[in-house]
Amino acid sequence: MAEKKFVELVIESPFILFKGFLMGYIEGSGENPIYFFSKKTGIKTETLVESLKVWFGFETLVHVCMEKDFAEKIKKALENTFDKLGMKVKSEKVIKSASFDFKVTFYHKKDSKKFEELIHNLPEGVILDEFKKDVEEDKEAEKERGIYTAEHAYVYKAEGEIVGDFEGVIEVFLKMKDMPHVELEEVYLNFEE
């Protein structure tokens, strides 16, 4: 099976207008594309200059990552409706890979087991890099239960980086985002030259 290519489109539009346009297009086409709105997902988007332009109201930009084939259709649809809606593609970049850093601290073995299962069963094309972990067990403190105890019977700390294929990295990021006691940096995108 061919590897899916993803692109980041930057659309000049208010978010709600583009989201409605995209939802309508998907519903009308009957397609089921994979896409992620960057800010809602946790993908790093803009430079400082871009942030300031948006903050001061000079530009309204939507960053969306989607399958390249579907992006071509959206670009054409935006061109066809520009006179009515005023939305346009400001930039398009092909995503080569993605990565994010994480830190975790767990106080229960079941949480750390779930985490270990995730990082040892990564999607194809995704790797765990610079992984460090430290586990402390105190059998004497086991009788004290709860997250707010002075001494925990079990402490699992780890940090590292998830790197690789965009779709797989986002899948892992979203799973980690739902886990308790996980600190995630934004997903960083690497683009093709």
C-alpha positions in Angstrom: 0.0 0.0 0.0 1.4 3.4 -1.0 2.2 5.8 1.9 -0.2 8.7 2.2 1.2 12.1 1.6 0.0 15.0 3.8 0.2 18.7 3.3 -0.3 21.7 5.5 -2.6 24.3 3.9 -2.8 27.8 5.3 -6.1 29.3 4.4 -7.0 33.0 4.5 -10.4 32.8 6.2 -12.1 33.0 9.5 -12.0 29.6 11.1 -15.7 29.1 11.4 -16.2 29.9 7.7 -13.6 27.5 6.5 -14.7 24.8 8.9 -18.3 25.1 7.6 -17.0 25.0 4.0 -14.9 21.9 4.7 -17.8 20.1 6.5 -20.2 20.9 3.7 -17.7 19.7 1.0 -17.0 16.4 2.9 -20.8 15.8 3.3 -21.5 16.6 -0.3 -18.7 14.6 -1.7 -19.3 11.5 0.4 -15.6 11.2 1.0 -14.0 10.4 4.4 -10.6 12.3 4.4 -8.1 12.4 7.2 -7.5 16.0 8.3 -6.5 17.9 11.4 -7.0 21.5 12.3 -3.6 22.4 13.6 -4.6 24.6 16.7 -7.3 22.2 17.8 -5.0 19.1 17.5 -1.8 20.6 19.0 0.3 21.1 15.9 2.8 24.0 16.0 1.8 26.5 13.3 3.0 30.0 13.1 6.0 32.2 13.4 6.0 35.2 15.8 5.3 37.6 12.9 2.3 35.5 11.8 1.0 35.4 15.3 1.2 39.1 15.7 -0.7 39.7 12.4 -3.5 37.4 13.5 -3.5 38.9 17.1 -3.8 42.4 15.8 -6.5 41.4 13.3 -4.5 42.0 10.1 -5.0 38.4 9.0 -7.3 35.5 9.8 -5.5 32.2 9.0 -6.6 28.6 9.3 -3.9 25.9 9.4 -5.1 22.5 8.4 -3.2 19.3 7.6 -4.8 16.9 5.3 -4.2 14.2 2.7 -2.5 15.6 -0.4 -5.1 14.2 -2.8 -8.0 15.6 -0.9 -6.2 19.0 -0.5 -6.1 19.3 -4.3 -9.9 19.1 -4.4 -10.3 21.6 -1.6 -8.0 24.0 -3.3 -10.0 23.8 -6.5 -13.3 24.3 -4.6 -11.8 27.4 -2.9 -10.8 28.8 -6.2 -14.3 28.2 -7.6 -16.0 29.9 -4.7 -13.5 32.8 -4.1 -15.8 35.5 -5.5 -18.6 34.5 -3.1 -16.7 33.5 0.0 -13.3 35.3 -0.3 -11.3 32.3 1.0 -8.0 31.4 -0.6 -4.9 29.2 0.0 -2.1 31.3 1.3 0.5 28.5 1.4 0.8 24.8 0.9 3.7 22.6 2.2 4.2 18.9 1.9 4.8 17.3 5.3 7.9 15.0 5.3 7.6 14.0 9.0 6.5 15.1 12.4 7.7 14.9 16.0 6.9 15.9 19.6 8.6 15.7 23.0 6.8 14.3 26.1 7.3 13.9 29.8 5.2 11.6 32.0 4.9 10.9 35.7 2.6 8.0 36.8 1.8 6.9 40.4 0.0 3.7 39.5 1.4 0.7 37.6 -1.7 0.4 35.5 -1.1 3.9 34.1 2.5 3.1 33.3 1.6 -0.2 31.8 -0.9 1.4 29.4 1.8 4.0 28.5 4.5 1.3 27.9 2.1 -0.6 25.7 1.6 2.4 23.6 5.3 3.3 23.1 6.2 -0.3 22.4 3.5 -0.7 19.8 4.0 2.4 17.7 2.5 2.7 14.2 4.7 1.8 11.2 7.1 4.6 10.4 7.1 6.0 13.9 10.0 5.6 16.4 10.7 6.5 20.0 13.8 8.6 20.3 16.0 9.7 23.3 13.8 7.7 25.7 14.8 7.9 29.4 12.8 6.3 32.2 13.1 6.0 36.0 10.9 3.8 38.1 10.9 3.9 41.9 9.0 1.5 44.1 8.7 1.8 47.9 7.1 -1.3 49.4 6.8 0.4 52.8 4.7 3.2 51.3 2.3 0.8 49.6 -0.2 1.0 52.4 -0.7 4.7 51.6 -2.9 5.1 48.6 -3.9 8.1 46.5 -2.4 10.7 44.4 -1.9 13.3 47.1 0.1 11.2 49.5 3.4 12.6 50.8 5.3 9.5 49.6 4.1 7.4 46.7 4.6 3.6 46.7 5.2 3.8 42.9 6.6 6.5 40.8 7.3 6.1 37.1 8.9 9.0 35.2 9.9 9.1 31.6 10.7 11.5 28.8 11.5 11.2 25.1 10.5 12.1 21.6 8.1 10.5 19.1 9.4 10.9 15.5 8.3 9.8 12.1 5.4 9.5 9.7 2.9 12.4 10.2 -0.3 10.4 10.5 1.3 7.9 12.9 2.8 10.6 15.1 -0.5 12.4 15.3 -2.2 9.1 16.3 0.3 8.6 19.2 0.0 12.3 20.2 -3.8 12.1 20.5 -3.6 8.9 22.5 -1.0 10.4 24.9 -3.1 13.6 25.2 -5.9 11.5 26.7 -3.6 10.0 29.4 -3.3 11.5 32.9 0.0 13.1 34.0 1.4 13.4 30.5 3.0 16.7 29.4 3.2 17.1 25.7 5.1 19.7 23.6 3.4 20.8 20.4 3.8 18.6 17.3 6.6 20.0 15.1 6.2 19.5 11.4 9.2 18.9 9.0 8.4 19.9 5.4 9.8 18.8 2.1 12.1 21.3 0.5 
